[in-house]
Amino acid sequence: MKYLFVLATLAMATTSEALPAAPSTSRPTIILVHGAFVDGSGWAGVHRILTKEGFPVVVVQNPANSLADDVAVTNRAIAGAAGPVVLVGHSYGGVVITEAGSDPKVSSLVYVAAFAPDQGESVSSLIANAPAGAQGPPIVPSADGFLTLDRSKFASAFASDVPSEIAQFMADSQVPWGVQAFEGKVGTPAWKSKPSWYLVTEDDRMIPPDAQRGMAGRASATVVVSAGSHAIYVAAPETVAALIRQAAEAASVAVSPSE
């Protein structure tokens, strides 16, 4: 029995030495929130980069029926995270993180070609007040209260720098977006009390770059400008991950114990 015990102890020691180190608990959890017409699978490239660097990452799947429903799903992800959270929102996902980001666990916000509404604003009101001459997105309403993008215009409007076969799949696999989400108004915006970062996409045909700059400016966000379409998180995940890394590193410093 003593011989077997020694063998078991040696085996456990060898196994533990072979296992990779667990991600540092001082690192914040990155929660990725997708926008309208798509699902969380578009974050695959960003997820792959950040998890390889040891960040815990959670991808939210919005039901996209109403803003309240999407905020509830994001709040659930925040509650399940260990330690501080960096909330990342793309497009309409920016509305969701603006509402959900007031949670005390949220250390910072990252907007990726996203709406960053003020109190009482919605995607609907922001589009209605777009800069002069801006072309609106090719939204097609349905009779039952949901919105989609014109499939024939999806690639040019949403994903002009994404490989054509992927852009076509995104167009064909659209998630219908509820009018209640489109018109959902924000309460107290989290960017008024939390540091934020914003990635402006210069070739965006869904949210005009000037509108992005305006929202980033009033949020006092750290701004990075990049060439890219509205789907930059799919086409250039390294660019998006780099900005998220900045916010995450700032959050890690903020929670580190003083020496």
C-alpha positions as CSV (number, residue, x, y, z in Angstrom):
1,M,0.0,0.0,0.0
2,K,2.8,2.4,0.8
3,Y,4.4,1.7,-2.6
4,L,1.1,2.5,-4.4
5,F,0.7,5.7,-2.4
6,V,4.2,6.9,-3.4
7,L,3.4,6.1,-7.1
8,A,0.1,8.0,-6.9
9,T,1.8,11.0,-5.2
10,L,4.5,11.1,-7.9
11,A,1.9,10.8,-10.7
12,M,0.0,13.8,-9.3
13,A,3.1,15.9,-9.0
14,T,4.1,15.1,-12.6
15,T,0.6,15.9,-13.9
16,S,0.5,19.2,-12.0
17,E,3.9,20.2,-13.4
18,A,2.7,19.5,-17.0
19,L,-0.5,21.6,-16.7
20,P,-0.4,25.2,-18.0
21,A,-0.7,27.9,-15.4
22,A,-4.2,29.1,-14.8
23,P,-5.0,32.7,-16.0
24,S,-4.1,35.3,-13.4
25,T,-7.0,36.1,-11.1
26,S,-5.8,39.8,-11.2
27,R,-6.9,40.0,-14.9
28,P,-10.4,41.3,-15.5
29,T,-13.0,39.2,-17.3
30,I,-13.7,40.4,-20.8
31,I,-17.4,40.3,-21.7
32,L,-18.1,40.7,-25.4
33,V,-21.5,42.0,-26.5
34,H,-22.6,41.7,-30.1
35,G,-24.8,44.2,-32.0
36,A,-27.8,44.0,-34.1
37,F,-28.4,41.5,-37.0
38,V,-25.6,39.2,-35.9
39,D,-24.8,36.8,-33.1
40,G,-21.8,36.3,-30.8
41,S,-19.9,34.0,-33.2
42,G,-18.5,37.1,-34.9
43,W,-16.2,37.5,-31.9
44,A,-14.4,34.3,-32.5
45,G,-11.2,35.9,-33.7
46,V,-11.1,38.4,-30.8
47,H,-11.9,35.6,-28.4
48,R,-9.1,33.5,-29.7
49,I,-6.5,36.2,-29.3
50,L,-7.5,37.3,-25.8
51,T,-7.9,33.8,-24.4
52,K,-4.4,32.8,-25.7
53,E,-3.1,35.8,-23.7
54,G,-4.7,34.4,-20.5
55,F,-7.8,36.6,-20.3
56,P,-11.0,35.1,-19.1
57,V,-13.6,35.9,-21.9
58,V,-17.3,35.5,-22.0
59,V,-19.4,36.0,-25.2
60,V,-23.0,37.2,-24.6
61,Q,-25.7,36.0,-26.9
62,N,-28.3,38.7,-27.1
63,P,-31.9,37.6,-27.7
64,A,-32.3,41.0,-29.6
65,N,-36.0,41.3,-28.7
66,S,-35.7,44.3,-26.4
67,L,-33.0,46.4,-24.7
68,A,-34.3,45.2,-21.3
69,D,-33.8,41.6,-22.3
70,D,-30.3,42.1,-23.7
71,V,-29.3,44.1,-20.6
72,A,-30.6,41.3,-18.4
73,V,-28.5,38.7,-20.3
74,T,-25.4,40.9,-20.0
75,N,-26.0,41.5,-16.3
76,R,-26.1,37.7,-15.9
77,A,-22.7,37.4,-17.5
78,I,-21.4,40.2,-15.2
79,A,-22.7,38.5,-12.1
80,G,-21.0,35.2,-13.1
81,A,-17.6,36.8,-13.6
82,A,-14.8,36.5,-11.0
83,G,-13.4,40.0,-10.2
84,P,-13.6,43.1,-12.3
85,V,-15.1,43.2,-15.8
86,V,-14.3,45.0,-19.0
87,L,-17.5,45.3,-21.1
88,V,-17.1,45.5,-24.8
89,G,-19.9,46.4,-27.2
90,H,-20.1,46.4,-31.0
91,S,-22.7,48.6,-32.7
92,Y,-26.0,48.2,-30.8
93,G,-24.0,46.3,-28.2
94,G,-22.8,49.7,-27.2
95,V,-26.3,50.6,-26.1
96,V,-26.4,47.4,-24.0
97,I,-23.1,48.1,-22.2
98,T,-24.0,51.7,-21.7
99,E,-27.0,50.5,-19.7
100,A,-25.5,47.5,-18.0
101,G,-22.1,49.1,-17.3
102,S,-23.1,50.8,-14.2
103,D,-22.7,47.5,-12.3
104,P,-20.0,48.0,-9.6
105,K,-18.0,45.0,-11.1
106,V,-17.6,46.8,-14.4
107,S,-14.3,48.7,-14.4
108,S,-14.3,50.0,-18.0
109,L,-16.2,50.1,-21.3
110,V,-14.9,49.5,-24.8
111,Y,-17.0,50.7,-27.8
112,V,-16.2,49.1,-31.1
113,A,-17.9,51.1,-33.9
114,A,-20.7,51.3,-31.4
115,F,-23.6,53.5,-30.3
116,A,-22.8,55.3,-27.0
117,P,-26.1,56.9,-26.2
118,D,-26.7,59.6,-23.5
119,Q,-29.7,59.4,-21.1
120,G,-33.0,59.1,-23.0
121,E,-31.3,58.2,-26.3
122,S,-31.8,55.1,-28.4
123,V,-30.4,53.7,-31.6
124,S,-33.6,55.1,-33.2
125,S,-33.1,58.6,-32.0
126,L,-29.3,58.6,-32.8
127,I,-29.9,57.4,-36.4
128,A,-32.6,60.1,-36.8
129,N,-30.0,62.7,-35.7
130,A,-27.2,61.5,-37.8
131,P,-24.7,64.0,-39.4
132,A,-26.0,65.8,-42.4
133,G,-25.5,63.8,-45.6
134,A,-25.0,60.5,-43.9
135,Q,-26.5,57.5,-45.6
136,G,-28.7,55.4,-43.3
137,P,-28.3,51.7,-43.0
138,P,-30.4,49.5,-45.4
139,I,-32.9,48.4,-42.7
140,V,-36.0,46.4,-43.8
141,P,-38.9,46.3,-41.3
142,S,-41.2,43.3,-41.0
143,A,-44.9,43.2,-40.3
144,D,-44.3,41.5,-36.9
145,G,-42.1,44.2,-35.3
146,F,-38.6,43.0,-36.3
147,L,-35.9,44.5,-38.5
148,T,-33.3,43.0,-40.8
149,L,-30.8,44.4,-43.3
150,D,-31.4,44.1,-47.0
151,R,-29.4,41.0,-47.8
152,S,-28.3,42.3,-51.2
153,K,-26.8,45.4,-49.5
154,F,-25.5,43.7,-46.3
155,A,-21.9,43.2,-47.5
156,S,-21.4,46.7,-48.8
157,A,-23.1,48.3,-45.8
158,F,-21.9,46.1,-42.9
159,A,-18.9,44.0,-44.0
160,S,-17.2,45.5,-47.0
161,D,-13.7,44.3,-45.8
162,V,-14.8,40.8,-44.8
163,P,-14.2,37.9,-47.3
164,S,-17.2,37.7,-49.6
165,E,-18.2,34.2,-48.6
166,I,-18.2,35.2,-44.9
167,A,-20.1,38.4,-45.6
168,Q,-22.7,36.4,-47.5
169,F,-23.1,33.9,-44.7
170,M,-23.6,36.8,-42.2
171,A,-26.3,38.3,-44.5
172,D,-28.0,34.9,-44.8
173,S,-27.8,34.1,-41.1
174,Q,-29.1,37.4,-39.8
175,V,-30.7,37.6,-36.3
176,P,-33.9,39.7,-36.6
177,W,-33.7,42.7,-34.4
178,G,-36.7,43.7,-32.3
179,V,-38.1,47.2,-32.7
180,Q,-38.2,47.4,-28.9
181,A,-34.4,47.0,-28.9
182,F,-34.1,49.6,-31.7
183,E,-36.1,52.1,-29.7
184,G,-34.9,51.1,-26.2
185,K,-33.8,54.2,-24.3
186,V,-30.9,54.4,-21.9
187,G,-31.2,55.5,-18.3
188,T,-28.0,56.8,-16.7
189,P,-25.2,56.1,-19.1
190,A,-22.3,54.1,-17.6
191,W,-19.7,56.2,-19.5
192,K,-20.4,59.1,-17.2
193,S,-18.9,57.2,-14.3
194,K,-16.6,54.6,-15.9
195,P,-13.5,55.1,-18.2
196,S,-14.2,54.2,-21.8
197,W,-12.3,53.4,-25.0
198,Y,-13.7,53.8,-28.5
199,L,-12.6,52.3,-31.8
200,V,-13.7,54.6,-34.7
201,T,-13.9,52.8,-38.1
202,E,-13.2,55.2,-40.9
203,D,-14.9,53.1,-43.7
204,D,-18.1,52.5,-41.7
205,R,-21.4,52.6,-43.7
206,M,-23.7,51.7,-40.8
207,I,-22.6,54.3,-38.2
208,P,-21.0,57.4,-39.8
209,P,-17.4,57.9,-38.6
210,D,-18.3,61.5,-37.6
211,A,-21.1,60.3,-35.5
212,Q,-18.8,57.8,-33.8
213,R,-16.3,60.6,-33.1
214,G,-19.1,62.7,-31.6
215,M,-20.2,60.0,-29.3
216,A,-16.7,59.1,-28.2
217,G,-15.9,62.8,-27.6
218,R,-18.8,63.4,-25.2
219,A,-18.0,60.2,-23.4
220,S,-14.4,61.4,-22.9
221,A,-13.3,58.1,-24.4
222,T,-9.7,57.1,-25.3
223,V,-10.1,57.0,-29.1
224,V,-8.3,54.8,-31.6
225,V,-9.1,55.4,-35.3
226,S,-8.7,52.6,-37.8
227,A,-9.4,51.8,-41.4
228,G,-12.2,49.3,-41.5
229,S,-15.9,48.5,-42.0
230,H,-18.6,48.2,-39.4
231,A,-17.5,44.5,-39.1
232,I,-13.9,45.4,-38.1
233,Y,-14.2,42.9,-35.2
234,V,-14.5,40.1,-37.8
235,A,-12.1,41.5,-40.4
236,A,-9.4,42.7,-38.1
237,P,-9.7,41.1,-34.7
238,E,-6.1,42.0,-33.8
239,T,-7.0,45.7,-34.0
240,V,-10.0,45.2,-31.7
241,A,-8.1,43.0,-29.3
242,A,-5.4,45.6,-29.0
243,L,-7.9,48.2,-27.8
244,I,-9.5,45.8,-25.4
245,R,-6.1,44.9,-24.0
246,Q,-5.5,48.6,-23.2
247,A,-8.7,48.8,-21.2
248,A,-8.0,45.5,-19.5
249,E,-4.4,46.5,-18.5
250,A,-5.8,49.7,-17.1
251,A,-8.3,47.7,-15.1
252,S,-5.6,45.4,-13.8
253,V,-3.6,48.3,-12.6
254,A,-6.6,49.8,-10.9
255,V,-7.3,46.6,-8.9
256,S,-3.7,45.7,-8.1
257,P,-2.9,46.0,-4.3
258,S,-0.6,48.8,-3.4
259,E,3.0,47.7,-2.7
